[in-house]
């Protein structure tokens, strides 16, 4: 016989989810769920967020719906843990973000106006600084150091752009990418003592180019990586068709297989 009854289907869906999580965390709930902490759930939270991104990229609505549910579970789970310790609860989380959105959109919920999205972002940062109530030591205050490297670079560049430290268009950024690539070549020829630094500068310039062209560098690189995997798997399949396993093949043969796969796409 079940230890608990599932929540009533008459409850709103979000309340059903909260009841399920509370049940899992209750004394007669699930041993695994009862052991979890904010720290132990950290890796799962990141994984679920990335799976949502992958679902968005796939264009599969059913998968996106499922992955958003998994991500929502993480939010409810963390709120439940905090509620058990009388720190805050799900209502506090929902109320806080609702109030923040109203506060930071005075052009929608107030009497201000915003002519474009750039103006919206500038005003957002102004309001954010006022909310913090602290004297800003740097324009980079508040940028999370734990972001993936590409996202972190893009965030830092956007912050610098808010005070005018930015090129007007993509052309000079293209020149900067070429300059950084040349410096990598020179460092390779000179022994490579500063190669990591020069490649870092090249990547930073490439992120800047992505930003100026309004391309998310994280998304662009993820798609390029998936494309490479898809093509290489086709190379593997083609080699198998020809009875020639990849192991031990010359680069010239692999390149021929690669070009054949590209022609078939």
N, C-alpha and C positions, 0 to 999 in steps of 0.2 A: 504494500500500500504506500502511495507517495507520502513523503514527509510534509509536503505543502501542496496547496491547490494553486494552479496558475491564476494569474490576475484576471478579473472580469473583463470580458470582451466589450463591455459597455463603457469601460474607461476610455478616455482619449488615448491614442497610441503612445504619446510620450509618457503618460502616466503608467501605462502598461509596462513600458520599458523600465521605468524607475522602480516599479514594484518588483519586476523580475530581478533586477540588480540587487535591490534590498533583500530579496529572498535568498539570493545566492550568497550574500554576505552575512546572513542571519546565523545564529548558533547552530541551527539544524540545516544549514545550507551546504554549499559545495566546499570541500576542504581546500581545493586550489584557490577558489575565489576569495575565501576568507583569509588566506595568507598574503594576498597581494597588498602592495604599498604603492605610493606615488612613484618611488624609485624603481620598483620591480616592473611597473607598467611602462616605464619610459621607452624602452626599445619597441614595445608593441605599438605605442602611440605613433612613433616615427614611421614604423612599417606600414601602419594603416593609412597614414597620410600619403605616403608614396604610392600605395596601392590605389588610392583615389585618383592621384595624378595619372597613373597608368590606365585606369578605366576611362578617364576623360580623353586621353590620347587615342584609345581604342575606338571611341565613338559608340560603345556598346552601352545603351541605356540601362539594360537589366543589370549589367555588371556594375555600372556607376551607382545605381540605386543600392545595390547590396553593399558596396564598399563605403558609401556614405553612411549606411547604417552601422557598419563596423567602427567607423570613426566616431559617430555619435555615441556609440557604446562606451568608447574611451572617455568622453566628456562626462557622461552620466556616472561612470565608474569612479572617476576621480572626485566628482562632487559627492558621491555617496561616502567615500572614505573620509572626506573632510567633514561631512555632516555627522558621521559617527563620533567624531572628536570635537563636535560643537565649534568648529572653526568657520565654516560657511556651508551652504547647501546649493542645490541646483537652481532654486529660485534666485538666490543671490547672484549666481553666474549669469542667468538670463536677464535679470534686472540690470545688472551692471553693464552688459554689452548693449542693451537697448538704450539706456540712458546715454552711454558714450556715443552711440550712433546719432542720436538726436542732437547732442551737444556739438558734435563735429560736422554736422550738416546744417549750419544756419541758413544756407541758401535754399534748403528744402523745408526745414521746420522753423525757420525764423524769417527775418526781414532783409537778410543779406542776398546778394546775387553773385553768381560765378559764371563767367562767360565761357569757360572751357575746363577740361579735366586738369590741366596744369594749374589753373587758379584754385581748383578744389584742393589739390595736393599741397599747395603752398599754405592755404588757410588751415588745412588739417594739421600741418606741422606747427603753425602758430598756436592753435588751440591746444595742441598736445603739450607744448612747452608751458603754457599758462596753467594747465592742469597739474603738471608736475610740481609747480611752485618752487622749483630750485633754480639757482643761477646756472646757466649752461656754461660749462667750461669749454666745450667743443661742439661743433655742429654734428659730430659723430656720436655724441652721447645718446644712448638708447638703442644704438644699432647692435643687435645681438651677435656676439663673437662666435656663437655656436652654429650659425648658419652654414650650409654647404658653401664651399669656397666660391663657386661661381655666383651664387645668390649674394654672398657677403660682398664680393667685389662690386656687383651691380648696385647694391644698397649704398655703399660708400660713395660711388660715383654720383648717384642721384643726389645724395646729401650735398656733395661738393657743388653740384650744378645749381642748387637752390640759392647759392650766394654768387652765382655768375661764373664759377670756375668750370667752364665747359666750352667746347667748340660749338659753333652755330649750326654746323651740318656734318654729314658723315665724311666728306672728302678729306679734311685734314686728319681724321681718325684713320682712314685708309693709309695715308702717308705715314702715320705713327706706327701702324702695324708693320708696314714695310721696313721702317727704320729699326723696329725691335727685332724683326726677323734677320736683318743684316747683322745686328749686334750678336745674335745667337751664332750666326755663321762665323763671325770674327772670333768669338770666344771658343768655338770648336777648334778653329785653326790655331788658337793661341794656347792650347793646353787644357781648357775647360775648367779652370779653378772657380770661375764665377758662373758656370753654366746654369745652375739651378736658379740663380737670381735673374739671369737674362731670359730664361724660359718663363719665369714668373712674370716678368715685364711684358713678354709677348702675349701671354694668356690674359693679363690685365687689359692690354690694348684691344685684344679680340673681344673681351666682354664689353669694353667701351663702344666698340663698333656695333655690337649687337644692340646695345642700349640706344644708340643714336638711330638705328634702323628699326627700333621698336620690336625687336625680336628677343624673347626671353632666352638668355644663353643656356639656362638649365634645361629648358624644354628642347632647344635646338640640339644640344649635345646628346640628350637622352634619345631623341629620334634618330640622330646620326648613328648612335651606338646600336640601336635596335635594327636599323637598316643594314649595318655591317653584319650583325649576327644573322639576319635573315639571308643575306647574300652568301655568307660563308657556309651556312647550312645547305644552301642550294649547291654550292661548290662541292661539299661533301657528298651530296646525293648524286651529282653529275659524275664525280670521280668513281663512285660506287657502280653507277651504270656502265662506265667504261672499264670496270674491273681493275682500276688503278687506285689503291688506297692512298690517302694523302701523305701518310708517313713516308718520308724518304724521297718525296718528289722535289724536283728543283724549283726554285722561285719562278723560273721561266714557264714551267708547266702550270704552276699554280696561277700565275698571271693570265695564261691562256684560258684556264677554266673560269677565272673570275670575269674576264671580258665576255666569255660566252654566256655566263649567267646574266650579266648586265644586258646583253643583246636580247635575251629572252624575256626580260621584264616588260 
